[in-house]
Amino acid sequence: MRLSAPTGIVFILSVILAILSVLPVLGISVPVVAAYSYWVLAAAFAILAAGNLLKGL
């Protein structure tokens, strides 16, 4: 299996989701994300992993 670099959109999306998931830990409350911060971080990682594994994504 060959890995490829994720596109810019996929990378930026995963970084935004990762930052949103860390904000409640720092004390900045985002009501939508606060209850699901672990799952938002897992989704960010999954999106980034898919961008590496799937060519053209």
Helices and strands as residue ranges (DSSP letters): H 8-22, H 31-34, H 37-53
